[in-house]
Structures are given as C-alpha cells and as structure tokens.
Amino acid sequence: MKFSLSLHMERFSPNKDMMEVKNNLLSLVRMADEGGFHTLWTPEHHTIEFMISPNPFCILTWWGDHTARVRLGAATIVAPYWNPLRLAGEAAMCDHLTNGRLELGIGRGAFQYEFDRLAGGLPQQQGGAHMREIVPAVIELWKGNYAHNGEIWSFPTSTSVPKPLQQPHPSIWVAARDPNTFDWAVKVGANIMATPLSSPMAEVINLANKFRKAMADNPQVPRPKFLMLRRSCVYERPEDWDVPVKLSIDYGRSFESLFHNIGKVDNGFPEKVSYDTVVNRANYDPEVVREAMLFGTPDEIIKKLDVYDAAGVDEMVLGICFNTPFEMQKKTIELFVREVMPEFAHRAK
C-alpha cells in the first residue's frame, strides 16, 4: 500500500493572509516530497475560500517546480466545468511541465453551490454523464485526430496540443461511489478513487465490495488501482484526539452546506449548517468521528490502516487540510513518515 497526501490552500477567516497560506502549503509539499509520499493530490473548486483551487493544473505545475520525485495528481477535475479539448490540452501541458508526473483524476463534482454558478444549475447528481463522455474523448484526443458528436459536446476533427509526455497517456482516475460508476470506470481502463466521506468504517468495506464486484463483472480487464481518501491527523498523545475531531465535525457542516446548497456563503466563506439540517446526523457523533477518521497516535494509525490494506486499497490518501493548524499538519507528516511508513515498508519486504 502506497501513501499519498491531499493538499489545498484554505482560509476560514478573511483575517488569514493569503501569502501565509501559500507559503505554508509549499512547506508541506516539500516535506511530503522529501518524506517519500507517492502522490500529492489537489482538488478543483471555485468561489469558496476553504478549498482554494480554481485550476489544479496551475497548482501542480507550481508544485512540480519545487519537488523532485513525488507524483502530482488532480483529484478531481470536475467534468461539467470543462470542454474535452481544453481538458486534453491543459492536462498534457501539465504533464510536460511536471516532467511526466501527472495523475489525472476526474469526477462528476460535489458541491451544488458550485454547479449553480458554473454549470447552469445542473443537479450535481447528473454530472456523471459529463464524466462518462469526457474521459473517452480526452483519451482519443491524446491519440491524434478525433471528431466528437456526443450528447453534451460536439466538435469537428481536432487533436490535443500538446500530446502528453507520458505514453500512452497519464493515468486516469475516476471518482466513484455508485456501483455503476465503479463498473464503467473499470470497463474504460481507469483507476478508482473513492472516499467514505464522514461515514463510519463500515463504508470502507462497502466501497471495497463495490470495487471487487466491478472486477468480478469484468474479468477481461486488468485490475486497476484502488485509492481511498480519509481526513487524517497523527499526534503523539492519545488524549489529543478532541482537536481534530472538532475540526472535522465543523468542516463536515461546511461541506454539507455547499453539497446541498442549504447555507449562506459570505464573500467565499460558507457557514456551518446546524446539526438539525445535516444528513446522517449520527456521523457527527465525536466518538464515531474519532473511530472513522484516520486520527490517532502512530500505533493507532497503523491498526486503522490494516483495515484499508485488507480491503485491497492500493493507495491511501491522507487528507490533512480541514482547518487544521499548520503545526498540526507538519506534525502529521513528520510522525507518519517517521513511525508509520517504515512499518508498511518492512512488511513489503
């Protein structure tokens, strides 16, 4: 099992200086590269301050100039916000500018708040149709001349300029939670990225079972890679669990505000919706959050990771950006590199 990080710039107050946010993030990126993390992933989001990443390719190119080994991934490009020609060209250019380190994740999108502003109010659940059309179109454009006449996009014979540095092309990852998406992604040769969000550990097994079924239903397809993302925080004392748990709960309330478009957003800062309006309210119980998230001392983290390893997860992504203080983020990376990674490296031998 490989280990990666999900990172992005974030502000939860207008008093937070953007230059400080940028510089702190770059420090984490350098630590991750030096520490041996496999991939650095960053999302695509618009008009909201707690996920500042309007174009992941810009950020990945920036990171590429300050790192040497780590892979650089978009997780995820939101398909309804893009045209296939633009996506193919920008992704290929990023691949060149990062010396062939791009990993391209594509999803249907999550926040209805954004869909109302960038996708004409399209229900975010319908974004899957855009994802299923754009992925094969981008692959064809990377190959060469290609004309497209689809349900969403149409264009005459065109090609990607430039073509990707990696051949035949950068790895494509599809964000999946629905069984049909798992099945479709496997059929088109994409890798799978999944997240249990704020759900208990049982959801990890549920997602793993969907992956196994998709593989069983498509025996002719080589096994893709299976990635999973969880909010993460590593600390030295067991009693320190309460800080990341509280931050995770508050973060989840802001997430639901945007996902369902049920709360106010003031100058890019979303409010935290009340517990009366959250979905699956039981998931916000502090003990449930403590157990479900990748929170704990190094020994506790190793035990939790055993569950993901047994579930067949190939790449475990630590999401350490949920309004966690910079020093806590650094400590998570330090402890994980020093005390968690060696345990799994030893097992691999």
HUWO-V476078 format. One record per helix or strand. SS is the DSSP state (H for helix, E for strand). FROM is the first residue (numbers start at 1). TO is the last residue. If there is no record, write none. Layout:
SS	FROM	TO
SS	FROM	TO
This chain:
E	2	6
E	9	9
H	18	35
E	39	42
E	45	45
E	52	53
H	56	64
E	71	78
H	79	81
H	84	97
E	102	107
H	112	118
H	124	143
E	146	149
E	154	158
E	171	175
H	179	187
E	191	195
H	202	217
E	226	234
H	238	259
E	265	266
E	269	270
H	281	284
H	286	292
E	294	296
H	298	310
E	315	319
H	326	348
